[in-house]
Amino acid sequence: MIALIDYGMGNLRSVEKALQKVGADVLVTQDIKDFENAHKIVLPGVGAMQPAMERLAQLGLIPAIQKAISDGKPFLGICLGLQLLFEESGEGGRVRGLGILKGNVERFSTLKVPHMGWNTLKIKNDTCPLFKELEPSSHVYFCHSYFIKPADPKIVATTTDYGIEFASSIHKENIFGVQFHPEKSQTSGLQILKNFHTL
């Protein structure tokens, strides 16, 4: 069972339907007990880091997320859910994230924002199971104004070019994160979700 975290800032129904389409048993939840029973966890997200962190704290979900990751459960952060894994964001001043991964989240400074629409993935780590059976330079759907800057370049699984080459996904042990929206990325996105489901 995949626990899909409901904290009021995710594209929950679209993610739920996409995961179900690839055969996953999905539970939309904010109950810590469900985290403990789940085999995998997905943290979606749309919006800004500060209200997201405040909401996760209000619901008491931060320790549960940290524990699930430290216990080795496969964990997927989508869009803002990826950014939340890092230490700090420049959105709205300096906002602390979950700090599970080292690095910051910065705004595109010289480009039109948001970066919205289809763009290609350049696979940097061909051993990352999330991108198994994906075509080279696959197109996926983005909608974001901020991007991650991991301290450790070895965790970068794919990059994407938007005036600069930025990290569009990461993989470290049981932690996966994508800046794009696989639930909106048609065939490529469904393959990525299927790969996560079948880990």
N, C-alpha and C positions, 0 to 999 in steps of 0.2 A: 504494500500500500504506500502511495505517495501522499504525504501531508503537504497541502498547498496553503501557505500561511496567509490568513485573512487579517490584515491590520488596517483595512480601509483605504489603501493606496495602491492597489494592484489591479491589473486588468484580469480579474479572477476568472470570470466566466469564459473568456476566450482561451485562457491558458488551460483551464479545466477541460474544455471541450477538445482542445488539441491533444492533450495528454490521453484523454479517453479514446480519441481516434486512433492512437498508436497502441492501444490495448492496455493502458494503465488503469489501475484501480485508484481513484483519486478521492481524497477527503479534504474539502475546504474547511479549515479549522483555525481557531485561536486558542485551543485547549492544549495546555502543556502535556497532558497525558497522551494526547494523540501523537505528539512529537516522539514520545517514548516508544509508542507502538509502531510507528511508521518505519518502513524500510529505507525510504528516501524522503528528502525534504526539498521543496521549491519555495523560494522567496521572490515573488514578483515585485513590481514597483513602478509607479508612474508619479512624477512630481519631484519634490525637493527633499534633500536629506534631513534638514532640521525637523520638519513636521513628522517625517517618517520615524526618526529616532525617538521623538517625543511619544509617538503613538505606540511604538514597540515597548518603550519603557512603561507607559501607562498600563499596558496589557500584561506586563511582567514577562515578556517573551524573550528579552535579551539573554538571560542566563540559559533558557531552554535552547536557543539557537546555538550559543557557545558550547553547550554540553553535547548537543547532537553532532556538531562538527568534531569536537574532541573525541567523541565515541567512535568516529570513523564512518558515520552514515554519509552516503553520497548526498551532496548538497549542491543545488543549482540556484544561483542568483540571476535574475533577469532584469536588465536595464537598471533602474534604481536599485534593485536587489543586488546587483553586482557592485555598484558604487558603495553601498552600505557596508560591504565587507572590509573596506579600507579605513585608514586611520582618520582622515580629515578631508573635508570638502571646502572649497572656496565659495560655495553658494550661500549667499546671505551672511557674509563675513567668514569666519572660520568655524566650521561645525564638525564636531567629533563624530566619527562613524563607529562601527563595531570594533575596529582595530584588529580583526582576525588576520588580515593581510597587511603587510607594510606598504605604504605608498599613499598618495593623495589623489584627489579628484579636482580637476581644473576645468575652467571654461575655455571653449574655443575663443581665441582672442582676435583673430584677424579674418574670420570667416562669417558668413551669414549663419545665424542660428535661429531655430534649431536645425541641426543636421537631420533632415527628414527625407525619407524615401528609400529607394533601393540602392545598395552599394555592394561591393564585392569583398569577399574574405580572402586574405592571403594567409595560408596555413604556415605557421612557424614551427609548430610541434606536431609532426605527423604521427606521433604515438598517442596523442590525446584521443581517447575513445569517443568523445563527443562528435568528432568529425569523420568517423569511420564511414566509408562508402559515400562520402560527399564528393561531388564533382569539383575539380580545381576551379578556383575563382567563382565559387557559388555566390549567387546574389541573395541577400537577406535584407530585411526591412528595419530601418533605424528611425528613431525619433528622440533626439537628445541634444542638449546644449553643453553638457559637461562630459569629460572623458577621464578614464583612470590613467594614472602614471605609477605603475607598480615599481617599488624599489628594487625588486629582483626581476630582471628581464627574463629569467629562465621560466617564470610562470606564465609568460605570454604565449597563448596557443594560436591566436590569429591576430593579424593587424588589418586595418582598413585605411584607405587614403581619403582624407577630406582636407586637402591643402597641406596637411601634415599626415604622417603615418602614425596612427594611434592604435593602442591595444584595444581590440574589439572583443576579445575573450581571454579568459585565463583558465589554467588548470594547475592545481597543486594538491597532490594526493587525492583525497576524497572531495575536494572543493572545486566546483566548476562555476564559471560566471560568464554571461554573454551580455554585451552592451545592446545588442539588437533584440528584436522581438521575434523569437522563433514561432510563436503562435500566429504571427502575421506574415510569415515568410514562406508560405505555401510548401512546395515539395521539400525544399532544403530544410526549412524549419521543422517540418514533421520528421524528417530523418534524424535531425539533431535530438529532438525529444524522444524519438524511438530509441536512439543510442543511449540516452540517459536512463530511460525506463528499463532497458535490458542489461544494464551494468551488472 
